[in-house]
Amino acid sequence: MVKRKVISTEEVLNFKDKIMLKGVKVRLVPPKKEYIDRFQKWMNDLEITQHLTVFRPITKEMQKDWYDSMIKSENNILFSIVVSDDDNNEKLIGNCDIDVDWKNRVGSCGIVIGEKEYHGKGYGTEAMKLLVEYGFTTLNLNRIDLEAHSFNSRALQSYMKVGFKKEVIRRHAVYINGVYHDSIVLSILRDEWQRNK
Ligand SMILES: CC(C)(COP(=O)(O)OP(=O)(O)OC[C@H]1O[C@@H](n2cnc3c(N)ncnc32)[C@H](O)[C@@H]1OP(=O)(O)O)[C@@H](O)C(=O)NCCC(=O)NCCS
């Protein structure tokens, strides 16, 4: 009988901790505990959260619990998005994650560039490209999907540049500030990604 090495959770987390994905503008790095205060600031900013599913005020404890659950999760892989500032120091600008359904080899992504002065400058698109590449080449996924509110033109434009295709319109699926909006599901398949890279 083949003896399989059992890896402890600590070893898995250590392994996760060493992953870093490098682009030209951004790097995806392990999310640090000291970033929690920034995450909390973003999650209480309506300009940001109107595009997400968050609607409650988020306390430091809630943000910390979310961070702990993401770090411990077997399915959800969280990266922080960083750039280098003028002094070449690491500057946090956002987060992205991929939630994996291992049996069906499907990953569902999310992304937030929380530092608003970095919006619309190509950072989000590059971060998503890195995340998708990681999903197909490291996690061995076959499909990656995500969802965006129909009024989030910047996100939709960015995802389509990465290669996602609009797949489903979930009519009136979100209610924001007194108005119903559609929600758009987008997806990219491994062979489409391979053909277009
Ligand atoms: C969505 C998000 C990740 C996109 O990242 P980004 O770095 O801002 O986007 P990029 O600059 O890489 O790409 C945006 C594209 O949309 C275009 N764009 C920018 N503002 C736009 C707007 N108001 N309307 C339509 N298109 C817009 C840009 O021109 C760019 O396309 P181009 O490169 O063809 O010119 C980022 O804006 C964000 O985190 N927003 C807040 C939270 C959020 O919406 N998260 C996603 C939830 S689904």
The ligand as an SDF file (V2000), in Angstrom:
LIG
                    3D

 48 50  0  0  0  0  0  0  0  0999 V2000
  -13.4630   46.6770  -10.2440 C   0  0  0  0  0  0  0  0  0  0  0  0
  -11.9940   46.9400  -10.0080 C   0  0  0  0  0  0  0  0  0  0  0  0
  -11.3190   45.7060   -9.3930 C   0  0  0  0  0  0  0  0  0  0  0  0
  -11.3270   47.2030  -11.3950 C   0  0  0  0  0  0  0  0  0  0  0  0
   -9.9890   47.4840  -11.1960 O   0  0  0  0  0  0  0  0  0  0  0  0
   -9.3630   48.8390  -11.8050 P   0  0  0  0  0  0  0  0  0  0  0  0
   -7.9110   48.8090  -11.5450 O   0  0  0  0  0  0  0  0  0  0  0  0
  -10.1230   49.9950  -11.2580 O   0  0  0  0  0  0  0  0  0  0  0  0
   -9.7110   48.6680  -13.3510 O   0  0  0  0  0  0  0  0  0  0  0  0
   -8.7440   48.7640  -14.6100 P   0  0  0  0  0  0  0  0  0  0  0  0
   -8.1780   50.1310  -14.6710 O   0  0  0  0  0  0  0  0  0  0  0  0
   -7.7870   47.6340  -14.5970 O   0  0  0  0  0  0  0  0  0  0  0  0
   -9.7780   48.5160  -15.8100 O   0  0  0  0  0  0  0  0  0  0  0  0
  -10.9700   49.2370  -15.8560 C   0  0  0  0  0  0  0  0  0  0  0  0
  -11.4280   49.3580  -17.2820 C   0  0  0  0  0  0  0  0  0  0  0  0
  -12.6890   49.9920  -17.2570 O   0  0  0  0  0  0  0  0  0  0  0  0
  -12.5690   51.2880  -17.8170 C   0  0  0  0  0  0  0  0  0  0  0  0
  -13.2410   52.1900  -16.9110 N   0  0  0  0  0  0  0  0  0  0  0  0
  -12.7530   52.9040  -15.8950 C   0  0  0  0  0  0  0  0  0  0  0  0
  -13.7150   53.5960  -15.2800 N   0  0  0  0  0  0  0  0  0  0  0  0
  -14.8410   53.2870  -15.9290 C   0  0  0  0  0  0  0  0  0  0  0  0
  -16.1800   53.6780  -15.7750 C   0  0  0  0  0  0  0  0  0  0  0  0
  -16.5480   54.5340  -14.8290 N   0  0  0  0  0  0  0  0  0  0  0  0
  -17.0920   53.1780  -16.6430 N   0  0  0  0  0  0  0  0  0  0  0  0
  -16.7290   52.3130  -17.6080 C   0  0  0  0  0  0  0  0  0  0  0  0
  -15.4690   51.8910  -17.7990 N   0  0  0  0  0  0  0  0  0  0  0  0
  -14.5460   52.3890  -16.9710 C   0  0  0  0  0  0  0  0  0  0  0  0
  -11.1150   51.6050  -17.8980 C   0  0  0  0  0  0  0  0  0  0  0  0
  -10.8820   52.4940  -18.9710 O   0  0  0  0  0  0  0  0  0  0  0  0
  -10.5260   50.2210  -18.0980 C   0  0  0  0  0  0  0  0  0  0  0  0
  -10.6940   49.7790  -19.4260 O   0  0  0  0  0  0  0  0  0  0  0  0
   -9.5570   50.0510  -20.5390 P   0  0  0  0  0  0  0  0  0  0  0  0
   -8.2900   49.5390  -19.9580 O   0  0  0  0  0  0  0  0  0  0  0  0
  -10.0560   49.2650  -21.7110 O   0  0  0  0  0  0  0  0  0  0  0  0
   -9.5070   51.5030  -20.7660 O   0  0  0  0  0  0  0  0  0  0  0  0
  -11.7630   48.1810   -9.0920 C   0  0  0  0  0  0  0  0  0  0  0  0
  -12.2130   49.3580   -9.7500 O   0  0  0  0  0  0  0  0  0  0  0  0
  -12.4820   48.0510   -7.7380 C   0  0  0  0  0  0  0  0  0  0  0  0
  -12.0060   47.3340   -6.8830 O   0  0  0  0  0  0  0  0  0  0  0  0
  -13.5990   48.7620   -7.5710 N   0  0  0  0  0  0  0  0  0  0  0  0
  -14.3350   48.7880   -6.2990 C   0  0  0  0  0  0  0  0  0  0  0  0
  -14.8410   47.4260   -5.8360 C   0  0  0  0  0  0  0  0  0  0  0  0
  -15.3970   46.6130   -6.9580 C   0  0  0  0  0  0  0  0  0  0  0  0
  -16.1060   47.0910   -7.8220 O   0  0  0  0  0  0  0  0  0  0  0  0
  -15.0680   45.3110   -6.9430 N   0  0  0  0  0  0  0  0  0  0  0  0
  -15.5530   44.3670   -7.9200 C   0  0  0  0  0  0  0  0  0  0  0  0
  -16.8690   43.8260   -7.5510 C   0  0  0  0  0  0  0  0  0  0  0  0
  -17.5430   42.7660   -8.8150 S   0  0  0  0  0  0  0  0  0  0  0  0
  1  2  1  0
  2  3  1  0
  2  4  1  0
  2 36  1  0
  4  5  1  0
  5  6  1  0
  6  7  2  0
  6  8  1  0
  6  9  1  0
  9 10  1  0
 10 11  2  0
 10 12  1  0
 10 13  1  0
 13 14  1  0
 14 15  1  0
 15 16  1  0
 15 30  1  0
 16 17  1  0
 17 18  1  0
 17 28  1  0
 18 19  1  0
 18 27  1  0
 19 20  2  0
 20 21  1  0
 21 22  1  0
 21 27  2  0
 22 23  1  0
 22 24  2  0
 24 25  1  0
 25 26  2  0
 26 27  1  0
 28 29  1  0
 28 30  1  0
 30 31  1  0
 31 32  1  0
 32 33  2  0
 32 34  1  0
 32 35  1  0
 36 37  1  0
 36 38  1  0
 38 39  2  0
 38 40  1  0
 40 41  1  0
 41 42  1  0
 42 43  1  0
 43 44  2  0
 43 45  1  0
 45 46  1  0
 46 47  1  0
 47 48  1  0
M  END
$$$$
